[in-house]
Amino acid sequence: MPPMTQLGRWLIAAGLALAIVGSLLLLLQRLGLTPGQLPGDFRIQTERMTCFIPLASSVLISLLLTVLLNLLLRLIAR
């Protein structure tokens, strides 16, 4: 397979992955669960500092990326 064909397929796959992630972000926003404001995301505020720990958002993004990458690798392995 010529290298340009392989590059084209990778670019299409990357574009589809970005479209899926964007759609999921829009869906989460409609449900009122925007990343960074999920239950389990901690914000500690004092007079002089703010500390934000996005624990739930990190776990959610990790799970979504794991599923997407596993699906992508299974499709490539065929």
C-alpha positions in Angstrom: 0.0 0.0 0.0 1.5 3.4 -0.9 2.4 5.6 2.0 0.0 8.4 1.0 -2.9 6.0 1.2 -2.0 4.9 4.7 -1.6 8.5 5.8 -5.0 9.3 4.3 -6.6 6.5 6.3 -4.9 7.7 9.5 -6.2 11.3 8.9 -9.7 10.0 8.4 -9.6 7.9 11.6 -8.2 10.9 13.5 -11.0 13.1 12.1 -13.7 10.6 13.1 -12.2 10.3 16.6 -12.3 14.1 17.0 -15.9 14.2 15.8 -16.9 11.5 18.3 -15.2 13.3 21.2 -16.8 16.5 20.2 -20.2 14.9 20.0 -19.7 13.4 23.4 -18.7 16.7 24.9 -21.9 18.3 23.4 -24.0 15.5 24.8 -22.5 15.9 28.2 -23.2 19.6 28.1 -26.8 19.0 27.2 -27.1 16.7 30.2 -25.6 19.4 32.4 -22.4 17.5 33.1 -19.7 19.6 31.6 -16.2 18.3 32.0 -14.6 20.0 35.0 -17.9 20.3 36.8 -18.8 16.7 37.3 -19.5 15.3 40.8 -16.1 14.2 42.0 -14.2 17.2 40.6 -12.8 19.0 43.6 -12.3 22.8 43.9 -10.6 24.1 47.0 -10.8 27.9 47.3 -9.3 30.1 49.9 -8.8 33.9 49.9 -5.4 33.6 48.3 -5.5 30.5 46.1 -7.7 28.1 44.2 -6.9 24.4 43.7 -8.9 22.4 41.1 -8.6 18.6 41.0 -10.6 17.1 38.1 -10.8 13.5 39.4 -14.1 12.5 37.9 -13.4 14.2 34.6 -10.0 12.5 34.3 -11.5 9.1 35.0 -14.3 9.7 32.4 -11.9 10.8 29.7 -9.6 7.9 30.5 -12.4 5.4 30.1 -13.7 7.0 26.8 -10.2 7.0 25.3 -9.5 3.4 26.3 -12.7 2.2 24.6 -12.0 4.3 21.5 -8.4 3.1 21.2 -9.4 -0.5 21.7 -12.0 -0.3 19.0 -9.6 1.5 16.7 -6.9 -1.1 17.3 -9.3 -4.0 16.7 -10.4 -2.5 13.4 -6.8 -2.0 12.3 -5.8 -5.5 13.3 -8.3 -7.0 10.8 
